[in-house]
Amino acid sequence: MAQLNDNYLKLKAGYLFPEIGRRVKAFTEAHPEAVKRLIRCGIGDVTEPLPSVVVMAMHRAVDEMAVRDSFKGYGPEQGYEWLRSAIAGTDFRAKGLDVADDEVFVSDGSKCDCGAILDILGSKNRLAITDPVYPVYVDTNVMAGHTGEADALGAYAGIRYLPCTAANGFTSEPPLEPVDVIYLCSPNNPTGATLSREQLRDWVAYALKHRAIILFDAAYEAYISDPSVPHSIYEIPGARECSIEFRSFSKNGGFTGVRCAYTVVPKSLQASTADGEFRSLHPLWSRRMTTKFNGVSYIVQRAAEALYTVEGQAQIRALVAHYMGNAALLVSGARTAGHTVFGGINVPYIWVSAPSGYTSWQAFDRILGEANVVITPGSGFGSNGEGWFRVSGFNSRANAEEVSQRLQALRW
Ligand SMILES: *Cc1c(COP(=O)(O)O)cnc(C)c1O
C-alpha cells in the first residue's frame, strides 16, 4: 500500500490567491461592464518586457545552439563558471564582500531554492519565521514535516512566529529563546520593511551565539534606495559563518517567466551533525544540486550574464526606477486617501492599513467593488497582516496613476 506524504494534508489549502481569483470571478460575472475597468495589483509579478541586453543575449545563445560546433548540452549543475564569476565579482567582491565564485549556485528560482535548502538541514531544527511572511518559507517546512498541525488562525505548531506589526515597523528582533533556523526577507515582501545594519548585526550575533542559520532572502535587493540599508547579509561581519543568501533575477531583470536565481552558500558555514560534530554545508548543497538538478538552460544563463554588462546594469536601474515611480504614485494616493502606508521606498509594494473597522478581506471587497482594483489582503500573509493590504507597483505607469486616483476617490 503506497502512502502519501501526510504533511501535505496539514497545509491550509492554498487559500490566498485562489480566494482572490474566486472573488474577482464572481465580481466580473455579476458586473461584466466593469471588466474593462479592472486593474490587477494583486500578484507580485512583473509586467514590463525584458531588458534589451537580455533579449539580444538570448537570441545569440539560441543561434549558438543551432550550430553543431557551438551547441551546448548539459552544463555544470551549479551554473557556468562565467556566470558564477560575474555574479560573485559584481554583486559581492566589487562591493568589498568576500564571496568566491564557487560559493554561488545558479538555479531556476529563489522560490525553489528556499524550499530545496531544507534537503540539507536536519528535521528537528527550531524555526523562527516572521508574521506576516512570504508563504513559501512556512509551507515548505510543513511539507517537509517540520511542523505540527495549524491552529484556527493558521499558525503551525512548532514554528516560532516573530510578530511584525506597525508598532515595531514590521521588523522583528531576535527572540529571547534559542532557535536554529531563521528566515529573514529584506526588503520585505509583503510589508516593504527593511532590516537596518544594526538590526542585521543583532541577528548575526544571535545566530553566532546559538549556532543558528539565517536564511536571508534578498529578492528585492535591487530596489533598495536608502543608502543605510544593507544589500547583502554578508555586509555584516560574521555572516559568512551563519548565513545563506538567496537572490533572484525575477524582480531586478524581469525574469519571473525566464527563471534564473542564485544562492550563496559560504564554505565557512557549518552546522552540527546528529552527533554534535560541526561540518561545512557547502559540499552538501553542491551534492544536492548535482543529484537533484541539471542546471539552468544555457540560453537563460547567457541572459542573466547580460545583466552584468554596463548596459545591463543601466537597464536594471531603469526597470527599478519605473516600478518605484509607480510605488511612489501609489504611496501618495493612499496617503491622500487617509491610509497609513508602509513600504514603497525600498520595494515596489505598498503596505496599506484598511480603514478602522475593516478586515483585510472587507477592504479587498470594497476596493474591488467600487474602485475595480485587485489588491492582496494582508491577512493572507499571516495573522499580523490582518487589517492591512498590499498594493503592487508592478504595473504600467498609466495603471499605477489610475489606481492612485481611484484609491483617493473611494469613500469609505
Ligand atoms: C519574487 C520573490 C522571490 C523570487 O522567486 P523566484 O522563484 O526567483 O521567481 C523570492 N522571494 C520573495 C520574497 C519574492 O517575493
The ligand as an SDF file (V2000), in Angstrom:
LIG
                    3D

 15 15  0  0  0  0  0  0  0  0999 V2000
    9.5570   37.2030   -6.0920 C   0  0  0  0  0  0  0  0  0  0  0  0
   10.1910   36.6550   -4.8780 C   0  0  0  0  0  0  0  0  0  0  0  0
   11.2220   35.7250   -4.9600 C   0  0  0  0  0  0  0  0  0  0  0  0
   11.7440   35.2600   -6.3010 C   0  0  0  0  0  0  0  0  0  0  0  0
   11.3440   33.9800   -6.5840 O   0  0  0  0  0  0  0  0  0  0  0  0
   11.7730   33.3120   -7.9750 P   0  0  0  0  0  0  0  0  0  0  0  0
   11.4310   31.8670   -7.7680 O   0  0  0  0  0  0  0  0  0  0  0  0
   13.2320   33.5380   -8.1260 O   0  0  0  0  0  0  0  0  0  0  0  0
   10.9580   33.9430   -9.0570 O   0  0  0  0  0  0  0  0  0  0  0  0
   11.8110   35.2640   -3.7960 C   0  0  0  0  0  0  0  0  0  0  0  0
   11.3950   35.7080   -2.6000 N   0  0  0  0  0  0  0  0  0  0  0  0
   10.4110   36.6010   -2.4780 C   0  0  0  0  0  0  0  0  0  0  0  0
   10.0160   37.0760   -1.1210 C   0  0  0  0  0  0  0  0  0  0  0  0
    9.7700   37.1110   -3.6130 C   0  0  0  0  0  0  0  0  0  0  0  0
    8.7730   37.9800   -3.4820 O   0  0  0  0  0  0  0  0  0  0  0  0
  1  2  1  0
  2  3  1  0
  2 14  2  0
  3  4  1  0
  3 10  2  0
  4  5  1  0
  5  6  1  0
  6  7  2  0
  6  8  1  0
  6  9  1  0
 10 11  1  0
 11 12  2  0
 12 13  1  0
 12 14  1  0
 14 15  1  0
M  END
$$$$
